């Protein structure tokens, strides 16, 4: 169970993936780049497929990544911090229910406390939320919550335009047309869901439970998820609501109560890793 924590010592692949992902984000942010033009919808159509494939899912995630940077700010200019968050995220993802896809984690320079997951394993956490956390186990819990959303494909299932994918699941570069317009409408729906309305309660509760179980399997104290929510509860009255976890997630009191009913499943929780010193050394 604790074996994945050792990966933090030598998981160079996660560092490489982090650097490649940051480079991709820079391209997406450049209005003249090929990647940005593709995501603009001017060259997007869909060809037939039985179900959405990973490439399509990832492309949708990148479109939402672009929107997230426009709303919440650019990535924090701290390469060491970005690599650290990717290392923790990679370890947690290996213990998730969908461990076979790559995940990409980015800390955004935002004063709003939030974290969110776009399709394809694209996950963001704000600087403000990161600074609220007390240890690595709490960071692992937040990332595991978002990984839970990706694993269950919650964002894609939440849109009213889910039928858009039925029989037309692969994005290819070609000329624009009616499908391109439908694609942009889909992206608009997902933006509203992730950044304004939030996913439904059932999906959030499912991701909370996944956070505890995934953290536990990775060797972290699974009760860290409860501690995160309790800390946010104390800060809620004085925090920015718009675009934060407070406005896009169910009431914290209800989430905490549900998770506390699960504590008995983890009798050895207190013996598992929390790593406050390593965490504080990285976020300074």
N, C-alpha and C positions, 0 to 999 in steps of 0.2 A: 504493500500500500504506500509506504513511504519512498519507494524506489524512484518515483518520478521527481522528487525534490532533488535528487542527486544530478538530474539532467541539467539543472541550473548551472552546474560547474563546467559543463562542456558542450552545451547545445549550440554550437557555432552556426548550425543551419538556421536557427531562429534569428540570429543577428543578421545573417545574409538576407533572409527574407524580409526583415524589418527595413534594411537599407533599400532593397528593391521596391518595397511598397511605398516608402517615402518618396522615392524617385517618381513612381507612378502618380502619386498625389500631386507632385509639382507639375507634371504634364497635364493632369486633369484641370489644374487651376489656370493653365495658360490658354487664353482664348484662341490662340492661333495653332495650337497643337492638334495633331491628327486625332489623338485620344479625346480631346475636348469636343472636336467637331462631330465625331461619331456619337458621343453621348448627347449632343444637342438635339438629336433626332432627325437631322437633315439627311443622314445616310443609313437610317435604321429601318429594316423590314424584318419580317419573320418568315422562315420557311417551315414546312410542315414537320412535325415530330410528335410522337405519342405523348410525351410529357416534357416539361421544362428540363433542360440539361444544365450541368453545372456552369458552363461557359455563359449561358444566358443569365443564370442566377447571379453570377459574379458581375456581369455587365450592369445589371440592374443595381447591384450593390455599389458599384463605382459611380453610377449616376447619382445615387443618394449620398455618397461620400462628397461629391462636389457640392451638393446642396447643403450638406452639414457644415462645410467650411465657409460657405457664404453666410450661413446663419450664426454659427458659433465661433468662428475664428479659425485661423490657420494652425497647423501642428506646432506644438511647443518646440522652440529651437534648442533642444537639448538632446543630442544623439544618444548619450549614455542613458538618460531616462527612457527614451523611446525603446531602446534595446532591452532594457530591464523589464518594461511592461510587456514587451513581446515575448521575452523568455518565460515570464510567469504565465502569460496567456497560452503559450505553446505547451507548457507542462500540463495546465488544466485541460486544454483541449484534447490532449492525448487520453484523458480519462473520461471524456464526454461520450454521449451516445452517438455522436457523429464525428468520429476522430479521423476519418479518411480524407477530409478536404483540408486545404490550407486555410489558416486564419490570419488575419491582419489586424493589428491593434495599433491605435494612434491616440496620443494624448493631445487634445485640442486646447489652445490657449484661451479658455473661456472662464469667466467668473460665475457662470451658471452651473449649479451642481446637477450633472446629468451624465448618463451613459446610455448608449443605444447601439443596436445591432442592425445592420443592413443585410439583405440576402447575400449569400455567397461567402459568409465568414468575415465581413468587413465590420469591425467593432471599434467604437470610439468611447473614450472616457474624458471628461473635462478636467482641466487643471484644478478647478475648485472642488470637485468631488474627490479627486486623488488626494488633495491636501486635507480633506476631512477625515481620511482613513488613518488608522493607528498602526497597522502592521501589514505584512505581506499576505497573511491569511484573509484579511478583509479585502485586499486588492484581488486576490484569487476568487473570492466569493462574488464580487461585482462582475468580474470577467466571466465567471462560470454562469452567472445569471444571463448574461448576454449571449454566451455560447449556447445556452439552453434555448433561447429564441431561434437561433440559427438552426440548431439541430432539429427543432420541430417545425421549421419553416413558417413561423408565426406571422411574419410580415406579409409573405405572399398569400397566406390563407386568409388574412384579415381584410384584404381589399375587395371591394364590391366588383372589381373587374377581374376576379380570379378566372372567370370563364374565358378571358382573353387567351389563356395558355392552353385551352383545350384544343389539341390538334395542331397548335402553332407554337412550338416551344423553343425554337432555336433562332437566335439573332444572328444575322449575317449582314455584312456591309453591302449595300446596293442603293437603289434610288429610293427617294421618299415616296410616300403614297398614303392610302387610308390606314394601313397598318402602322405607319410611322406616327400618325396622329393618335391612334389608339395607344401606342406605346407611351407617348408623352402624357396622355391622360392617365395611364396606369402609374407612371412615375409621380404625377401630381397627387394621385390618391395615396400612394405610399408615403410621400412627404407629409401629407396631412396627418396620416395615421401615426407615424413615428415621431414627428416633431411638434404636433399640435394637440391631437386628440388622445394619442396613446392607444396601445392595444387593449383588448378587453380584459376584464378581471381574471377570467379563467386562464388566459395565456400568461398573465403576470404571476399568478399563483403557481402555475406549472413551472415557470422559469425559476421561481424562488426555491421550489423543492429540488429542481435540477441543480441549482447552485450548491445546496447543501450536500447532495449526494455526490456530485462531481468533485467538489472540494475534498470531501472525505476520501474518495477513491484516490485522489492525488496526494493524500497525506497531510492535508491542511485541516485545522479545526473547523468542522462544518458549522459550528455555532457562530462563526464569524459573520455569517450573513445576517443573523439576528442582531449582532452588535452594530453592524452598519446601519440597519434600519432604525435601531434605537437612537443612534447618534444623530441621524438625519431628523428623527422626530423632535429631538431637543432643539435643532436648528431651524425647524420649519417656520416658526412664527417670524423670524427675522431674515429669512432668505427670499431671494427672487423666485417668484412662482412661475412666471411665463417661461415655457420651454425647459423647465426643470423636471426632475423626478417627481416633484410635488404636484405638478399639473398633468403629467402624462402617465402616472401610475396610480393604482388604487390606494385608499387611505392607509397610511403606515400602521396605524393601530390594528387594523384588520389583518394586514400582512404579518405583523409580529406575532399576533395571537395564533395564527395558523401555523407558523413555523415552530412556535414553542410547543405545540402539540406533537411535534415530531422529534423533540429532543431525546426521548427515550430510545430512539433507534440508534443513538450514537453514545453508548455508555463510556467509551474510551476517548471522547472528544477532547478532554483536557490534556491528554498526553500527546496530542498531535501538534504539528508545527504552526507557529504564529509569526515568528521571525521579525519582531519589531525593530531590532537594531539594523538589520540589513535593509529593511524598508526605509527607515529614516535616513540611512546613509545614501540612498539613491534619490530620494525626492527633494533633497536640499538644493 
